[in-house]
Amino acid sequence: MWIEVIFTLLTTSRIYAQTCAEQCGKKLGSCSCHATCVSLQNCCSDYRQFCLAISPYSGAMLGGADFTFLDVTFDVGSKILCRFNGDIVVDGYVDEDGSGHCISPLVLETGWVPFEVSTDGATYNRQGAWLSVHPGKLSADLKATLVNATQWQYYGTPDVEGILRMTWNTSLIKAGNVSVELWGYRETGEPYSSSWMPEFKYLYTLGRDLPNSGEFSFTPEPMKKPVSDWELGCLRVSSSSEPDGKRDVEAVWSEDHALAWHLEEKFRQDSAGWALEKCLQWDKLERALPQFLNETIDCPCTLAQARADTGRFHTDYGCDIEKGSVCTYHPGSVHCVRAIQASPKYAAGQQCCYDSTGTQVLTGDSIGGSTPDRGHDWGSPPFKKPPRVPGLSHWIYDVLSFYYCCLWSDNCHYYFTHRPSSDCRTYQAPKPGIAFGDPHFVTFDGFSYTFNGKGEYYLVLAAEKGLTVQGRTEPVKLPNGTSTNATRLSAVAMQENASDVIEVRLTDREDHLEVLKNQEVLTFSQQSWLDLRGVFVFSPVPQNVTVMFPTGAGVEVRARGGAMATTVLLPQDFENHTLGMLGRMNGDPSDDLVSSNGEVFPLNQTEAEELFQFGAGWAITNETSLFTYDTTHLLNEYYFSAKHDPDFIPAFSLSEDPDDPLYANVSRMCLGPGSWFCKYDAFTSRSLKMGNSTMVSFTSHMSAMRDLEPVVSCGWLAPPKNGRKEGTRYLEGSKVNLSCNSGYLLHGPEERSCQGDGVWSGEATQCISDNVLGIVLGSVFASLALIAAIVVVVHTNRKRKRKAAEIQEKSDL
C-alpha cells in the first residue's frame, strides 16, 4: 500500500513539475509547451500563462506600439518588465482589467524579435515574440501622415513654403495631451569598419501639451548648426506626460523623410547651391568607398520577367502597378521591383524599373531609371548596423544624395555616375517546375507526368545547395464526402540550410492556405510580408503564398478550385544539383526521372505504373520530414503510417464516356495543351471546378515559362556626342535612330539594330561639326591644288630640259 502511495506522490509531483516557465516551444515529458499542443490538446496547464500571445503582434521598427498579453491576467499592482532580444528592458503595466501590456522598443531590425516578461524584476520566465516592421511596409493607419509630403521635403526650395500639417490616429496614443518631437538619424564612423555605427536621436520638441486631436500644423523655422546638420529624421507623437525624448514610450511615428523644412537658413537662401555642395561632398565620399556594383544582381530585361522571377525580385512598395503606379522617385516608370536579397559582401540592393511597354527604364535615358543601392532599402541580416539598417541606411547613402544632386539641384550626372542602371545583359532567368491538380508535375526541364500516390515525398532535393521542398498528398473527396482513387497536394514544407521551416497547407475553408513557421501557425492579418530567419514569406491574400530563400530559390503556392498548385523557381546556380519529383535541372528532359537510388527512367518507355514506382521511391522518412503533425488524423495517416501508402492504388488511365453527364462540359472546357490533365481531374473528382483549376494552373505555368524565356540585350546605346537618339529599348530586334544637332553632320549609320549575338549593328555613329568638316575639306582642296601646281611645275621643267637638250644636240652637229 505504501508503495502505491509513494508512486502516486512521485507521479503527481512529476506532473506538477511540468511547467512552461522558460520552456516555451518545448515538448515536455507529460505535457507540451509547443504551439502544436493546442490542437493536440496536450498543453501543460500553465501554457497560456507563460507562452504569451499578444495583440497587436506587429508594429513599427522604431517602437512605441502598446500590445496586450492575451489569455492571461495579472494583479493590478504587479510591476511588469519586458526584455527584448535579451538586453532591451522596457517598462510594462497592468490595466484596470488585469491585462498586462508592454511597449515595443526601437530595435533597428525587422522580423520576429523575442521578448521575455518578468513580474518580480528578476526572473524573466514568460516568453513571446514581437514582429518589427519596416516603416515603409507598415500600414498607413499605424503611422502619422505628413500631409503633402512633397511640401515637407522640398520646403525652402523656390516657391515652397507655408504651413506644414500632419495627422495621426488618436486611438494609437492613450492620452488626452500629446507632444510632437523631431528625431534624427545618421551613421557615424568609418564606413565598413567596426566604428561604423547608427545614431537615432531626439532633436527637439515642436509642440507640447497639445490636445490629442489627430492633427498638428506649424510654420517651420530654419535651425542652426549643429542641429541643422541632421538631414534625415521622423516625427514622433507621444503622451505629454512622458519626458521629452524618452525612448520606448507609447507613440506613433511618421515615415522617415528628408528634413528640408528644418535645415539652416543658408539652404533657404540658395537651396540649389547648398544642395550642389552636398552633392559634391557625396561624390567625393562615393569615390573613396568600395565599389559594390559588380556584386549586385542584374535586372530582368522585361517587366514580365521581373514579375515572374518571384524568388529573387519583389514589388517595390514605392512604385507598384497594382496600386496606381505612384512612382515619386521614378517618373516615367509604372512598376519597380527590388532584389529581395542584399549583395553578399556590401549588403547592397538593386532596383529595376519599367515603363508602360514593359521596357526597363535606364538612368542613361531618364531620371526615373533603375538604380542600384549602396544600402538595401529593406536592410539585411543581422541588421542593426550600417549599411544594414532597414530603410534608414538606404536613405543615408542613396536617397538623400538623390535629393542633393537631382531634386534640390540639377546635377543628376553626379548621382548616376555612382548609381548607373543595370542593363540586364548578364541576367539569367530562373527555371520553374510545378506540381498541381491531382497531382500532375512539369519538371524544370519541361517533362510532364502524373503521380497519384498518397504520402509525403521530395518535390526538390538539392543537398549541395541546402534546399529541400517536400509535398504531402491526400485522397481527393467527391462531393458526397467519399474518397476517390486520385490524390491532391494538401501541404508543402521547405527549408534552406538552417532557415526557419516553412509549411503551407490547405485548410477546411475552401481555397484558404495556412502557413506555419517551425510548426507554429503564422497570421497575416496585420502584415502581408514577414522577415523570418533565413527566409521571407509574402501572403497578400489567403489563396497565395510566396516563399523566398537567400539562394534566390522561390516557392509559389496557390489554392484554387479545391486544389493546391506549387511552383518552385530555381536560379541557374541549381543546374545539375536537383533531384526529386521535379527532376534534374540541366536543360535535358531525358534524364529528369532519376530515382532515389540513381536509376534513370527512360521517358519514352515509362508507363504510368512505372511512374508510380518512381514517385514512390521519393517518399521521405519521419527523420527527414519537415511537416507538422498537429492532429490525430495527421499522426495516424502520415506519422505512424508508411510515408508512401502501398495500399492506395490510383487510376492509371482515363476513360471518357460520352454518356457521362460531365462529358459535354468537360469536352468544352478542356481544350489544347494540358487538356488531358484537365479531363483527368474533372472526371476523377467529379468536379468541373477542379478540372478548371487544373487548366488554369497549367496555362499559368506555360505563361510563366514564356515570360522567363531568355532575352538578348545589347546594352544601353548612348547618343552620339552633339547628337540625339530615338528609341530606348535595347533588346534583340530593337532599332535606335541616331541624328545630329544643328551645325553637325552625321558620320556613320543613322540606324543601329540589336542583333541576336548581343552586339549593335554597324560602327559607332559620330556627329562632326560642319565647320570642322569645312576646314578639313578646305585643307584637302588646298592640298590637291598645291599638288596640281607642283605637278605642273615639274612637268614644265621637264619639258624645258628636254627642249634645251634637243637644241644642244643640234648645235653639236
C-alpha positions, 0 to 999 in steps of 0.5 A, spaced: 500 500 500 505 504 501 508 503 495 502 505 491 502 511 495 509 513 494 508 512 486 502 516 486 506 522 490 512 521 485 507 521 479 503 527 481 509 531 483 512 529 476 506 532 473 506 538 477 513 539 475 511 540 468 511 547 467 512 552 461 516 557 465 522 558 460 520 552 456 516 555 451 516 551 444 518 545 448 515 538 448 515 536 455 515 529 458 507 529 460 505 535 457 507 540 451 509 547 451 509 547 443 504 551 439 502 544 436 499 542 443 493 546 442 490 542 437 493 536 440 490 538 446 496 536 450 498 543 453 501 543 460 496 547 464 500 553 465 501 554 457 497 560 456 500 563 462 507 563 460 507 562 452 504 569 451 500 571 445 499 578 444 495 583 440 497 587 436 503 582 434 506 587 429 508 594 429 513 599 427 521 598 427 522 604 431 517 602 437 512 605 441 506 600 439 502 598 446 500 590 445 496 586 450 498 579 453 492 575 451 489 569 455 492 571 461 491 576 467 495 579 472 494 583 479 493 590 478 499 592 482 504 587 479 510 591 476 511 588 469 518 588 465 519 586 458 526 584 455 527 584 448 532 580 444 535 579 451 538 586 453 532 591 451 528 592 458 522 596 457 517 598 462 510 594 462 503 595 466 497 592 468 490 595 466 484 596 470 482 589 467 488 585 469 491 585 462 498 586 462 501 590 456 508 592 454 511 597 449 515 595 443 522 598 443 526 601 437 530 595 435 533 597 428 531 590 425 525 587 422 522 580 423 520 576 429 524 579 435 523 575 442 521 578 448 521 575 455 516 578 461 518 578 468 513 580 474 518 580 480 524 584 476 528 578 476 526 572 473 524 573 466 520 566 465 514 568 460 516 568 453 513 571 446 515 574 440 514 581 437 514 582 429 518 589 427 516 592 421 519 596 416 516 603 416 515 603 409 511 596 409 507 598 415 500 600 414 498 607 413 493 607 419 499 605 424 503 611 422 502 619 422 501 622 415 505 628 413 500 631 409 503 633 402 509 630 403 512 633 397 511 640 401 515 637 407 521 635 403 522 640 398 520 646 403 525 652 402 526 650 395 523 656 390 516 657 391 515 652 397 513 654 403 507 655 408 504 651 413 506 644 414 500 639 417 500 632 419 495 627 422 495 621 426 490 616 429 488 618 436 486 611 438 494 609 437 496 614 443 492 613 450 492 620 452 488 626 452 495 631 451 500 629 446 507 632 444 510 632 437 518 631 437 523 631 431 528 625 431 534 624 427 538 619 424 545 618 421 551 613 421 557 615 424 564 612 423 568 609 418 564 606 413 565 598 413 569 598 419 567 596 426 566 604 428 561 604 423 555 605 427 547 608 427 545 614 431 537 615 432 536 621 436 531 626 439 532 633 436 527 637 439 520 638 441 515 642 436 509 642 440 507 640 447 501 639 451 497 639 445 490 636 445 490 629 442 486 631 436 489 627 430 492 633 427 498 638 428 500 644 423 506 649 424 510 654 420 517 651 420 523 655 422 530 654 419 535 651 425 542 652 426 548 648 426 549 643 429 542 641 429 541 643 422 546 638 420 541 632 421 538 631 414 534 625 415 529 624 421 521 622 423 516 625 427 514 622 433 507 623 437 507 621 444 503 622 451 505 629 454 506 626 460 512 622 458 519 626 458 521 629 452 525 624 448 524 618 452 525 612 448 520 606 448 514 610 450 507 609 447 507 613 440 506 613 433 511 615 428 511 618 421 515 615 415 522 617 415 523 623 410 528 628 408 528 634 413 528 640 408 523 644 412 528 644 418 535 645 415 539 652 416 537 658 413 543 658 408 539 652 404 533 657 404 537 662 401 540 658 395 537 651 396 540 649 389 547 651 391 547 648 398 544 642 395 550 642 389 555 642 395 552 636 398 552 633 392 559 634 391 561 632 398 557 625 396 561 624 390 567 625 393 565 620 399 562 615 393 569 615 390 573 613 396 568 607 398 568 600 395 565 599 389 559 594 390 556 594 383 559 588 380 556 584 386 549 586 385 544 582 381 542 584 374 535 586 372 530 582 368 530 585 361 522 585 361 517 587 366 514 580 365 520 577 367 521 581 373 514 579 375 515 572 374 522 571 377 518 571 384 524 568 388 529 573 387 525 580 385 519 583 389 514 589 388 517 595 390 512 598 395 514 605 392 512 604 385 507 598 384 502 597 378 497 594 382 496 600 386 496 606 381 503 606 379 505 612 384 512 612 382 515 619 386 522 617 385 521 614 378 517 618 373 516 615 367 516 608 370 509 604 372 512 598 376 519 597 380 521 591 383 527 590 388 532 584 389 529 581 395 536 579 397 542 584 399 549 583 395 553 578 399 559 582 401 556 590 401 549 588 403 547 592 397 540 592 393 538 593 386 532 596 383 529 595 376 524 599 373 519 599 367 515 603 363 508 602 360 511 597 354 514 593 359 521 596 357 526 597 363 527 604 364 535 606 364 538 612 368 542 613 361 535 615 358 531 618 364 531 620 371 526 615 373 531 609 371 533 603 375 538 604 380 542 600 384 543 601 392 549 602 396 544 600 402 538 595 401 532 599 402 529 593 406 536 592 410 539 585 411 541 580 416 543 581 422 541 588 421 542 593 426 548 596 423 550 600 417 549 599 411 544 594 414 539 598 417 532 597 414 530 603 410 534 608 414 541 606 411 538 606 404 536 613 405 543 615 408 547 613 402 542 613 396 536 617 397 538 623 400 544 624 395 538 623 390 535 629 393 542 633 393 544 632 386 537 631 382 531 634 386 534 640 390 539 641 384 540 639 377 546 635 377 543 628 376 550 626 372 553 626 379 548 621 382 548 616 376 555 616 375 555 612 382 548 609 381 548 607 373 542 602 371 543 595 370 542 593 363 540 586 364 545 583 359 548 578 364 541 576 367 539 569 367 532 567 368 530 562 373 527 555 371 520 553 374 517 546 375 510 545 378 506 540 381 498 541 381 491 538 380 491 531 382 497 531 382 500 532 375 508 535 375 512 539 369 519 538 371 524 544 370 526 541 364 519 541 361 517 533 362 510 532 364 507 526 368 502 524 373 503 521 380 497 519 384 500 516 390 498 518 397 504 520 402 509 525 403 515 525 398 521 530 395 518 535 390 526 538 390 532 535 393 538 539 392 543 537 398 549 541 395 545 547 395 541 546 402 534 546 399 529 541 400 521 542 398 517 536 400 509 535 398 504 531 402 498 528 398 491 526 400 485 522 397 481 527 393 473 527 396 467 527 391 462 531 393 458 526 397 464 526 402 467 519 399 474 518 397 476 517 390 482 513 387 486 520 385 490 524 390 491 532 391 497 536 394 494 538 401 501 541 404 508 543 402 514 544 407 521 547 405 527 549 408 534 552 406 540 550 410 538 552 417 532 557 415 526 557 419 521 551 416 516 553 412 509 549 411 503 551 407 497 547 407 490 547 405 485 548 410 477 546 411 475 553 408 475 552 401 481 555 397 484 558 404 492 556 405 495 556 412 502 557 413 506 555 419 513 557 421 517 551 425 510 548 426 507 554 429 501 557 425 503 564 422 497 570 421 497 575 416 492 579 418 496 585 420 502 584 415 502 581 408 510 580 408 514 577 414 522 577 415 523 570 418 530 567 419 533 565 413 527 566 409 521 571 407 514 569 406 509 574 402 501 572 403 497 578 400 491 574 400 489 567 403 489 563 396 497 565 395 503 564 398 510 566 396 516 563 399 523 566 398 530 563 400 537 567 400 539 562 394 534 566 390 530 559 390 522 561 390 516 557 392 509 559 389 503 556 392 496 557 390 489 554 392 484 554 387 478 550 385 479 545 391 486 544 389 493 546 391 498 548 385 506 549 387 511 552 383 518 552 385 523 557 381 530 555 381 536 560 379 541 557 374 546 556 380 541 549 381 543 546 374 545 539 375 544 539 383 536 537 383 533 531 384 526 529 386 519 529 383 521 535 379 527 532 376 534 534 374 535 541 372 540 541 366 536 543 360 535 535 358 528 532 359 531 525 358 534 524 364 529 528 369 526 521 372 532 519 376 530 515 382 532 515 389 537 510 388 540 513 381 536 509 376 534 513 370 527 512 367 527 512 360 521 517 358 519 514 352 518 507 355 515 509 362 508 507 363 504 510 368 505 504 373 512 505 372 511 512 374 508 510 380 514 506 382 518 512 381 514 517 385 514 512 390 521 511 391 521 519 393 517 518 399 521 521 405 522 518 412 519 521 419 527 523 420 527 527 414 520 530 414 519 537 415 511 537 416 507 538 422 503 533 425 498 537 429 492 532 429 490 525 430 488 524 423 495 527 421 499 522 426 495 516 424 495 517 416 502 520 415 506 519 422 505 512 424 503 510 417 508 508 411 510 515 408 508 512 401 501 508 402 502 501 398 495 500 399 492 506 395 492 504 388 490 510 383 487 510 376 492 509 371 488 511 365 482 515 363 476 513 360 471 518 357 464 516 356 460 520 352 454 518 356 457 521 362 453 527 364 460 531 365 462 529 358 459 535 354 462 540 359 468 537 360 469 536 352 468 544 352 472 546 357 478 542 356 481 544 350 489 544 347 495 543 351 494 540 358 487 538 356 488 531 358 490 533 365 484 537 365 479 531 363 483 527 368 481 531 374 474 533 372 472 526 371 476 523 377 473 528 382 467 529 379 468 536 379 468 541 373 471 546 378 477 542 379 478 540 372 478 548 371 483 549 376 487 544 373 487 548 366 488 554 369 494 552 373 497 549 367 496 555 362 499 559 368 505 555 368 506 555 360 505 563 361 510 563 366 515 559 362 514 564 356 515 570 360 522 567 363 524 565 356 531 568 355 532 575 352 538 578 348 540 585 350 545 589 347 546 594 352 544 601 353 546 605 346 548 612 348 547 618 343 552 620 339 556 626 342 552 633 339 547 628 337 540 625 339 537 618 339 530 615 338 528 609 341 530 606 348 529 599 348 535 595 347 533 588 346 534 583 340 530 586 334 530 593 337 532 599 332 535 606 335 535 612 330 541 616 331 541 624 328 545 630 329 544 637 332 544 643 328 551 645 325 553 637 325 553 632 320 552 625 321 558 620 320 556 613 320 549 609 320 543 613 322 540 606 324 543 601 329 539 594 330 540 589 336 542 583 333 541 576 336 549 575 338 548 581 343 552 586 339 549 593 335 549 593 328 554 597 324 560 602 327 559 607 332 555 613 329 559 620 330 556 627 329 562 632 326 561 639 326 560 642 319 565 647 320 570 642 322 568 638 316 569 645 312 576 646 314 578 639 313 575 639 306 578 646 305 585 643 307 584 637 302 582 642 296 588 646 298 592 640 298 590 637 291 591 644 288 598 645 291 599 638 288 596 640 281 601 646 281 607 642 283 605 637 278 605 642 273 611 645 275 615 639 274 612 637 268 614 644 265 621 643 267 621 637 264 619 639 258 624 645 258 630 640 259 628 636 254 627 642 249 634 645 251 637 638 250 634 637 243 637 644 241 644 642 244 644 636 240 643 640 234 648 645 235 653 639 236 652 637 229 
